[in-house]
């Protein structure tokens, strides 16, 4: 009889721990106010600038010629560039072609 009660209690505790670890007992909330402020301040606006390409232009040279306010990594800027210009993923730039360059600006919020 003790073994049966011990087994039932063990499985009950295991089920409670599993539910607690997967779903959580405390709802998702920001307890650290400084972390919430940092998340609020990190919003970025993406603007586009249309440019006509010249001879010898490359993606790297265009991104270097038009820097952004926000410090982003080069792969992130390249990914946004190819989202704006999907036709350039499989072909080279042509002189006189109109392309869009992503320009990032910080958005100041009063959260």
N, C-alpha and C positions, 0 to 999 in steps of 0.2 A: 504494500500500500504506500509506504514511504517513497519507494522508487517511482511510482505512478505520479504522486504529487510533485516530487522533485522534477520529473520530466516535464510536467505541465507548466510549472513555474519557470523552468529553463526556457522552454519554447515561447512563453509569454514575454519574458525579458528579451529574448532574441528578437522577437517581432517588434517590440517597442524600440529597441536600438536601431533596427533596420529602418523603421519608419522615420525615426529621428534623424538618421544620417542621410536618407534620400530626400525627404520632403522638408525636414527642419521643423523645429518647434517654435522658433522665433521668425516672424515674417521678415523679408528682406527690407532692411532700413539702414540708412546711413547714420551710424552712431557717432562717427567722428566728423564734427562740423568742418574741420579744416579740409578733410578729404572731399566733402560735398562741395566746398567752395572751389577747390582745384578742378573738380569735374565741371563745375559751372563755367569757369574761366577758359576752359580748353576748347571752346567751340570755334570752328574755323569756317569761313565762307569761301567758296570757290567761285572765282570769276573767270571769265574767258577773255582772251585777247586774240583777235583775228590778225594774222600776219601773212603777208605774201612772201613766199620763199625766194631766196636769191641763189645764185650759183654757189655751190660749195656748202650750203647750209646742211647741218645735221641736227638730229634731235637734241644731242648733247649741247651743241653750240646755241641752239635756240633757248633751251632751258637755262643755260648760263647767262645769256643776254638779258633775260627777263626774270630776275630773282624774285623771291617771295618774301613777305614780312615774316611768315611763319617758318620756323626751322624744321623742315621735313627731310626725310632721307631721299636719296636719289631714286631708289626703286619705287617709292610711293609717288613721286612726281612723274616718273615714267609710266606707271600704271594709269594715272589720271590722264596723261597725255594720250595714251592709246585708247582710253575710253572715249575721249573727245574726237579722236581721229582713227577710227577702227580700220579705215582703208590703208593706213600706213603700216599695219602689222605685217603684211605680206608683200609690200612693194616699196620701192625707194621713193624719196621725195623728188618731185619734178619742179624745175625752176618755174616760178610764176604761180604756183599752186597756193590756194588760200587754206591755211590750217589754223587751228585753235590751240592756244597755249594756256594752260591753267595758271592762274595767279591766285595765291592764297592770302586772305586777310583775316586778322583776328577780329572776333566779335566780342565786345565787352557787354556782359549781361549784368543786370542787377537782380541776382537771384535772392 
